Amino acid sequence: MKIAVACDHAGFAYKAKVMDVVCAEGHSVIDLGTDSSAVSVDYPDYAEAVGKAIQSGEAERGILLCGSGVGASMTANKMRGIRAGLCHDTYSAHQGVEHDDMNVLTLGARIIGIEMVPELVKAFLTAKFSGDPRHINRLLKVTRLEEKAFAACPKD
């Protein structure tokens, strides 16, 4: 798979570790920045970059890092077709894919230790959507809500 990876300044310290794990698991990385922790940058810009990479088909999944993971997750979930989950445990990282077809893993670099990164990334990357009818039904309901919300808003 092609995995888009991005972070703000607060997540930068973990980005290289994330990319190393993605590559070690046999996937390719699309590095969408940021390239330093020295300058404060805005997480919405990086969440949008990952979302666009998935929407365009350039990437199949994405991984976002920011300080808490909350802002990046909220931003990514504003985009059509993006299902981002903030996960600080391996169960959520794989179950989010298996049951909810999560396509973006969001991590809080100020919340988890760097030792957790490989476990979380591997859990996310190895998981597959189950295709179980009950999960498909729930995902369709989420998609309908998304479509209603986008239909009510003017296009960018």
MARBA-3410 file (N, C-alpha, C, O; in Angstrom, 1 decimal):
156
0.8,-1.2,0.0,0.0,0.0,0.0,0.9,1.2,0.0,2.0,1.2,0.4 ~ 0.3,2.3,-0.5,1.0,3.6,-0.4,0.3,4.3,0.8,-0.9,4.5,0.9 ~ 1.2,4.8,1.7,0.7,5.4,2.9,1.2,6.9,3.0,2.4,7.1,3.0 ~ 0.3,7.8,3.0,0.6,9.2,3.2,0.8,9.5,4.7,0.0,9.1,5.5 ~ 2.0,10.1,5.0,2.3,10.4,6.3,2.6,11.9,6.4,3.3,12.5,5.6
2.0,12.6,7.5,2.2,14.0,7.7,2.1,14.3,9.2,1.5,13.6,9.9 ~ 2.6,15.5,9.5,2.6,15.9,10.9,2.7,17.4,11.0,3.2,18.0,10.1 ~ 2.4,17.9,12.2,2.7,19.3,12.5,4.0,19.3,13.2,4.6,18.2,13.4 ~ 4.5,20.4,13.7,5.7,20.5,14.5,5.7,19.6,15.7,6.8,19.1,16.1 ~ 4.6,19.5,16.4,4.5,18.7,17.6,4.7,17.2,17.3,5.1,16.5,18.2
4.3,16.8,16.1,4.4,15.4,15.8,5.7,15.0,15.1,6.0,13.8,14.8 ~ 6.5,16.0,14.7,7.7,15.8,13.9,8.6,14.8,14.5,9.2,14.0,13.8 ~ 8.8,14.8,15.8,9.8,13.9,16.4,9.4,12.4,16.2,10.3,11.5,16.3 ~ 8.2,12.1,15.9,7.7,10.7,15.7,7.6,10.3,14.2,7.5,9.1,13.9 ~ 7.7,11.3,13.3,7.4,11.0,11.9,8.4,10.0,11.3,8.0,9.1,10.6
9.7,10.2,11.6,10.7,9.3,11.0,10.4,7.8,11.5,10.5,6.9,10.7 ~ 10.0,7.7,12.7,9.8,6.3,13.3,8.6,5.7,12.6,8.6,4.6,12.2 ~ 7.5,6.5,12.4,6.3,6.1,11.6,6.7,5.6,10.2,6.3,4.5,9.8 ~ 7.5,6.4,9.5,7.9,6.1,8.2,8.8,4.8,8.1,8.6,4.0,7.2 ~ 9.6,4.7,9.1,10.5,3.5,9.1,9.6,2.2,9.3,9.9,1.2,8.7
8.6,2.3,10.2,7.7,1.1,10.4,6.9,0.8,9.1,6.8,-0.3,8.7 ~ 6.4,1.9,8.5,5.6,1.7,7.2,6.5,0.9,6.2,6.1,0.0,5.6 ~ 7.7,1.4,6.0,8.6,0.8,5.1,9.0,-0.7,5.5,9.0,-1.6,4.6 ~ 9.3,-0.9,6.8,9.6,-2.2,7.3,8.5,-3.2,7.1,8.8,-4.4,6.9 ~ 7.3,-2.7,7.0,6.1,-3.6,6.8,5.8,-3.8,5.3,4.9,-4.5,5.0
6.7,-3.3,4.5,6.6,-3.5,3.0,5.7,-2.5,2.3,5.4,-2.8,1.1 ~ 5.4,-1.4,2.8,4.6,-0.4,2.2,5.5,0.8,1.8,6.6,0.9,2.2 ~ 4.9,1.6,0.9,5.7,2.8,0.5,5.1,4.0,1.2,3.9,4.1,1.5 ~ 6.0,5.0,1.4,5.6,6.2,2.1,5.5,7.4,1.2,6.4,7.6,0.3 ~ 4.5,8.2,1.3,4.4,9.5,0.7,4.6,10.5,1.9,3.6,10.7,2.7
5.7,11.2,1.9,6.0,12.1,3.0,5.4,13.5,2.7,5.9,14.2,1.7 ~ 4.4,13.9,3.4,3.7,15.2,3.1,4.1,16.3,4.1,3.4,17.3,4.3 ~ 5.2,16.1,4.8,5.7,17.2,5.8,5.1,17.0,7.2,4.4,16.0,7.5 ~ 5.5,17.9,8.0,6.4,19.0,7.9,7.8,18.4,8.0,8.0,17.3,8.3 ~ 8.8,19.3,7.8,10.1,18.9,7.8,11.0,19.3,9.0,12.2,19.2,8.9
10.3,19.9,10.0,11.1,20.4,11.1,10.2,20.6,12.3,8.9,20.8,12.1 ~ 10.7,20.5,13.5,9.9,20.9,14.7,10.3,22.3,15.1,9.7,22.8,16.1 ~ 11.2,23.0,14.4,11.7,24.3,14.8,10.7,25.4,14.6,10.7,26.4,15.3 ~ 9.8,25.2,13.6,8.8,26.3,13.3,7.4,25.7,13.5,7.1,24.7,13.1 ~ 6.6,26.5,14.2,5.2,26.1,14.5,4.4,26.2,13.2,4.4,27.2,12.5
3.8,25.1,12.9,2.9,25.0,11.7,1.5,24.5,12.1,1.3,24.1,13.2 ~ 0.6,24.7,11.2,-0.8,24.4,11.5,-1.2,23.0,11.1,-1.2,22.7,9.9 ~ -1.7,22.2,12.0,-2.1,20.8,11.7,-3.1,20.7,10.6,-3.1,19.7,9.9 ~ -4.1,21.6,10.5,-5.1,21.4,9.4,-4.5,21.3,8.0,-5.0,20.6,7.2 ~ -3.4,22.0,7.8,-2.7,22.0,6.5,-2.2,20.6,6.2,-2.3,20.1,5.0
-1.7,19.9,7.1,-1.1,18.6,7.0,-2.2,17.5,6.9,-2.1,16.5,6.2 ~ -3.3,17.7,7.7,-4.4,16.8,7.6,-5.1,16.9,6.3,-5.5,15.8,5.7 ~ -5.2,18.1,5.8,-5.8,18.2,4.4,-4.9,17.6,3.4,-5.5,16.9,2.4 ~ -3.6,17.7,3.5,-2.7,17.1,2.5,-2.9,15.5,2.5,-2.9,14.9,1.4 ~ -3.0,14.9,3.6,-3.2,13.5,3.7,-4.6,13.1,3.2,-4.7,12.2,2.4
-5.6,13.9,3.5,-6.9,13.6,3.0,-7.0,13.7,1.5,-7.6,12.8,0.9 ~ -6.4,14.7,0.9,-6.4,14.9,-0.5,-5.6,13.7,-1.2,-6.0,13.3,-2.3 ~ -4.5,13.3,-0.6,-3.8,12.1,-1.2,-4.7,10.9,-1.2,-4.6,10.1,-2.2 ~ -5.5,10.7,-0.2,-6.4,9.5,-0.2,-7.5,9.7,-1.2,-7.8,8.8,-2.0 ~ -8.1,10.9,-1.2,-9.2,11.2,-2.1,-8.8,11.0,-3.6,-9.6,10.6,-4.4
-7.6,11.4,-3.9,-7.1,11.4,-5.3,-6.6,10.0,-5.7,-6.5,9.7,-6.9 ~ -6.5,9.1,-4.7,-6.0,7.7,-5.0,-4.5,7.6,-5.0,-3.9,6.6,-5.2 ~ -3.8,8.8,-4.7,-2.3,8.7,-4.6,-1.9,7.8,-3.4,-0.9,7.2,-3.5 ~ -2.7,7.8,-2.4,-2.4,7.0,-1.2,-3.7,6.2,-0.9,-4.8,6.6,-1.1 ~ -3.5,5.0,-0.3,-4.6,4.2,0.1,-5.0,4.4,1.6,-6.2,4.3,1.9
-4.0,4.8,2.4,-4.3,5.1,3.8,-3.3,6.2,4.2,-2.4,6.6,3.4 ~ -3.6,6.8,5.4,-2.7,7.9,5.9,-2.5,7.7,7.3,-3.2,7.1,8.1 ~ -1.4,8.4,7.8,-1.1,8.5,9.2,-0.7,9.9,9.5,0.1,10.5,8.8 ~ -1.4,10.5,10.5,-1.2,11.9,10.9,-0.7,11.9,12.3,-1.1,11.1,13.2 ~ 0.2,12.9,12.6,0.7,13.1,14.0,0.5,14.6,14.3,0.9,15.4,13.5
0.0,14.8,15.5,0.1,16.2,16.0,0.3,16.0,17.5,0.5,14.9,18.0 ~ 0.2,17.1,18.3,0.5,17.0,19.7,-0.4,16.0,20.4,0.0,15.0,21.1 ~ -1.7,16.2,20.4,-2.7,15.3,21.0,-3.3,14.3,20.1,-3.8,13.3,20.5 ~ -3.3,14.6,18.8,-3.9,13.8,17.8,-5.3,14.3,17.5,-5.9,13.9,16.5 ~ -5.9,15.0,18.4,-7.3,15.4,18.3,-7.5,16.4,17.1,-8.4,16.2,16.3
-6.7,17.4,17.0,-6.9,18.4,16.0,-6.8,17.8,14.6,-7.6,18.1,13.7 ~ -5.8,17.0,14.4,-5.6,16.4,13.1,-6.7,15.4,12.8,-7.2,15.4,11.6 ~ -7.2,14.7,13.7,-8.3,13.8,13.5,-9.6,14.6,13.2,-10.3,14.2,12.2 ~ -9.9,15.6,13.9,-11.1,16.4,13.6,-11.0,17.0,12.2,-12.0,17.0,11.5 ~ -9.9,17.5,11.9,-9.7,18.1,10.5,-9.9,17.1,9.4,-10.6,17.3,8.5
-9.2,16.0,9.5,-9.3,15.0,8.5,-10.7,14.5,8.3,-11.1,14.2,7.2 ~ -11.4,14.4,9.4,-12.8,13.9,9.3,-13.8,14.9,8.7,-15.0,14.6,8.4 ~ -13.3,16.1,8.4,-14.2,17.1,7.7,-14.2,16.8,6.2,-14.9,17.4,5.4 ~ -13.3,15.9,5.7,-13.1,15.7,4.3,-13.9,14.5,3.8,-14.0,13.5,4.5 ~ -14.5,14.6,2.7,-15.4,13.5,2.1,-14.5,12.2,2.0,-13.5,12.3,1.4
-15.1,11.2,2.5,-14.4,9.9,2.3,-13.3,9.6,3.3,-12.7,8.5,3.2 ~ -13.0,10.5,4.1,-11.9,10.3,5.1,-12.5,9.8,6.4,-13.4,10.4,6.9 ~ -12.0,8.7,6.9,-12.4,8.1,8.2,-11.2,8.0,9.1,-10.5,7.0,9.1 ~ -10.9,9.1,9.8,-9.7,9.1,10.7,-10.1,8.7,12.1,-11.2,9.1,12.6 ~ -9.2,8.0,12.7,-9.4,7.6,14.1,-8.2,7.9,14.9,-7.1,7.6,14.5
-8.4,8.5,16.0,-7.4,8.8,17.0,-7.2,7.5,17.8,-8.1,7.1,18.6 ~ -6.0,6.9,17.8,-5.8,5.6,18.4,-4.5,5.7,19.3,-3.5,6.0,18.8 ~ -4.7,5.3,20.5,-3.5,5.3,21.4,-3.4,3.8,22.0,-2.6,3.6,22.9 ~ -4.1,2.9,21.4,-4.0,1.5,21.8,-4.1,0.6,20.5,-4.7,1.0,19.5 ~ -3.5,-0.5,20.5,-3.5,-1.4,19.3,-4.9,-1.9,19.0,-5.2,-2.1,17.8
-5.7,-2.2,20.0,-7.1,-2.7,19.7,-7.8,-1.7,18.8,-8.4,-2.1,17.7 ~ -7.8,-0.4,19.2,-8.5,0.6,18.4,-7.9,0.7,17.0,-8.6,1.0,16.0 ~ -6.6,0.6,16.9,-5.9,0.8,15.6,-6.2,-0.3,14.6,-6.3,0.0,13.4 ~ -6.5,-1.5,15.1,-6.9,-2.5,14.1,-8.4,-2.6,14.0,-8.9,-2.8,12.9 ~ -9.1,-2.5,15.1,-10.5,-2.6,15.0,-11.2,-1.5,14.2,-12.2,-1.7,13.6
-10.6,-0.3,14.3,-11.1,0.8,13.5,-11.1,0.5,12.0,-11.9,1.0,11.3 ~ -10.1,-0.2,11.5,-10.1,-0.7,10.1,-11.0,-1.8,9.9,-11.8,-1.8,9.0 ~ -11.0,-2.8,10.8,-11.8,-4.0,10.6,-13.3,-3.8,10.6,-14.0,-4.4,9.8 ~ -13.7,-2.9,11.5,-15.2,-2.6,11.7,-15.6,-1.4,11.0,-16.8,-1.3,10.5 ~ -14.8,-0.3,11.0,-15.2,1.0,10.5,-14.5,1.5,9.2,-14.8,2.6,8.8
-13.7,0.6,8.6,-13.0,0.9,7.4,-12.2,2.2,7.5,-12.1,3.0,6.6 ~ -11.6,2.4,8.7,-10.8,3.6,9.0,-9.6,3.7,8.0,-8.9,2.7,7.7 ~ -9.4,4.8,7.4,-8.3,5.0,6.4,-7.2,5.9,6.8,-6.2,6.1,6.1 ~ -7.4,6.6,8.0,-6.4,7.4,8.5,-6.2,7.1,10.0,-7.1,7.2,10.8 ~ -5.0,6.8,10.4,-4.6,6.6,11.8,-4.0,8.0,12.3,-3.1,8.5,11.7
-4.6,8.5,13.4,-4.1,9.7,14.0,-3.5,9.4,15.3,-4.1,8.7,16.1 ~ -2.3,9.9,15.5,-1.6,9.7,16.8,-1.2,11.0,17.5,-0.9,12.0,16.8 ~ -1.2,11.0,18.8,-0.9,12.1,19.6,0.6,11.9,20.1,0.8,11.1,21.0 ~ 1.5,12.7,19.5,2.9,12.5,19.9,3.2,12.9,21.3,4.2,12.4,21.9 ~ 2.4,13.8,21.9,2.6,14.2,23.3,1.8,13.3,24.3,1.8,13.5,25.5
1.1,12.3,23.7,0.3,11.4,24.5,0.9,10.0,24.7,1.0,9.5,25.8 ~ 1.4,9.5,23.6,2.0,8.1,23.6,3.5,8.2,23.6,4.1,9.2,23.2 ~ 4.1,7.2,24.1,5.6,7.1,24.0,6.0,6.6,22.7,5.2,5.9,22.0 ~ 7.2,6.9,22.3,7.7,6.5,20.9,7.7,5.0,20.8,7.6,4.4,19.7 ~ 7.8,4.2,21.9,7.8,2.8,21.9,6.5,2.2,21.4,6.5,1.1,20.9
5.4,3.0,21.5,4.1,2.5,21.1,3.9,2.6,19.5,3.1,2.0,19.0 ~ 4.7,3.5,18.9,4.5,3.8,17.5,4.6,2.5,16.6,3.6,2.3,15.9 ~ 5.6,1.7,16.7,5.6,0.5,15.9,4.4,-0.4,16.1,3.8,-0.9,15.1 ~ 3.9,-0.6,17.3,2.8,-1.5,17.6,1.5,-0.9,16.9,0.7,-1.6,16.3 ~ 1.3,0.4,17.1,0.1,1.1,16.6,0.1,1.1,15.1,-0.9,0.8,14.4
1.2,1.4,14.5,1.3,1.5,13.0,1.1,0.1,12.4,0.4,-0.1,11.4 ~ 1.7,-0.9,13.0,1.6,-2.3,12.5,0.1,-2.8,12.6,-0.4,-3.4,11.7 ~ -0.5,-2.5,13.7,-1.9,-2.9,13.9,-2.8,-2.2,12.9,-3.7,-2.9,12.3 ~ -2.6,-1.0,12.6,-3.3,-0.3,11.5,-3.1,-0.8,10.1,-4.0,-1.1,9.4 ~ -1.8,-1.1,9.8,-1.4,-1.5,8.5,-1.8,-2.9,8.1,-2.2,-3.2,7.0
-1.8,-3.8,9.1,-2.1,-5.2,8.9,-3.6,-5.5,8.9,-4.1,-6.6,8.5 ~ -4.4,-4.6,9.4,-5.9,-4.8,9.5,-6.5,-4.6,8.2,-6.1,-3.8,7.3 ~ -7.6,-5.4,8.0,-8.4,-5.3,6.8,-9.8,-5.1,7.2,-10.3,-5.7,8.2 ~ -10.6,-4.4,6.4,-12.0,-4.2,6.6,-12.7,-5.6,6.5,-12.4,-6.3,5.5 ~ -13.5,-5.9,7.4,-14.1,-7.3,7.5,-15.1,-7.5,6.4,-15.3,-8.7,5.9
-15.8,-6.5,6.0,-16.9,-6.7,5.0,-18.1,-7.4,5.5,-19.0,-7.7,4.8 ~ -18.2,-7.5,6.8,-19.3,-8.1,7.5,-20.5,-7.2,7.2,-20.4,-6.0,7.3 ~ -21.7,-7.8,6.9,-22.9,-7.0,6.6,-23.2,-6.0,7.6,-23.7,-4.9,7.3 ~ -23.1,-6.3,8.9,-23.4,-5.3,9.9,-22.5,-4.1,9.9,-22.9,-3.0,10.1 ~ -21.2,-4.4,9.5,-20.3,-3.3,9.4,-20.5,-2.5,8.2,-20.3,-1.2,8.2
-20.8,-3.1,7.1,-21.2,-2.4,5.8,-22.4,-1.5,6.1,-22.4,-0.4,5.6 ~ -23.4,-2.1,6.7,-24.6,-1.3,7.0,-24.3,0.0,7.8,-24.8,1.1,7.5 ~ -23.4,-0.2,8.8,-23.1,1.0,9.7,-22.2,2.0,8.9,-22.4,3.2,9.0 ~ -21.3,1.5,8.0,-20.5,2.4,7.2,-21.4,3.1,6.2,-21.2,4.3,5.9 ~ -22.4,2.5,5.7,-23.4,3.2,4.8,-24.1,4.3,5.5,-24.4,5.3,4.9
-24.5,4.1,6.7,-25.1,5.1,7.5,-24.2,6.3,7.7,-24.6,7.5,7.6 ~ -22.9,6.0,8.0,-22.0,7.1,8.1,-21.8,7.9,6.8,-21.8,9.1,6.8 ~ -21.7,7.1,5.7,-21.6,7.8,4.4,-22.8,8.6,4.1,-22.7,9.7,3.5 ~ -24.0,8.1,4.4,-25.2,9.0,4.2,-25.2,10.2,5.0,-25.6,11.3,4.4 ~ -24.8,10.2,6.2,-24.6,11.4,7.0,-23.6,12.4,6.4,-23.9,13.6,6.3
-22.5,11.8,5.9,-21.5,12.6,5.3,-22.1,13.3,4.0,-21.9,14.5,3.8 ~ -22.8,12.5,3.2,-23.4,13.1,2.0,-24.4,14.2,2.3,-24.4,15.2,1.6 ~ -25.2,14.0,3.3,-26.2,15.0,3.7,-25.4,16.3,4.1,-25.8,17.4,3.7 ~ -24.4,16.2,4.9,-23.6,17.3,5.3,-23.0,18.1,4.2,-23.0,19.3,4.1 ~ -22.4,17.3,3.2,-21.8,18.0,2.1,-22.8,18.6,1.1,-22.5,19.6,0.5
-24.0,18.0,1.0,-25.0,18.5,0.1,-25.5,19.8,0.7,-26.0,20.7,-0.1 ~ -25.5,20.0,2.0,-26.0,21.2,2.6,-25.0,22.4,2.5,-25.3,23.5,2.8 ~ -23.7,22.0,2.2,-22.7,23.1,2.2,-22.3,23.4,0.8,-22.3,22.6,-0.1 ~ -22.0,24.7,0.6,-21.5,25.1,-0.7,-20.1,24.4,-1.0,-19.3,24.2,0.0 ~ -19.8,24.2,-2.2,-18.5,23.6,-2.6,-17.4,24.6,-2.4,-17.6,25.8,-2.5
-16.2,24.1,-2.1,-15.0,25.0,-1.9,-14.6,25.6,-3.2,-13.7,26.4,-3.3
END
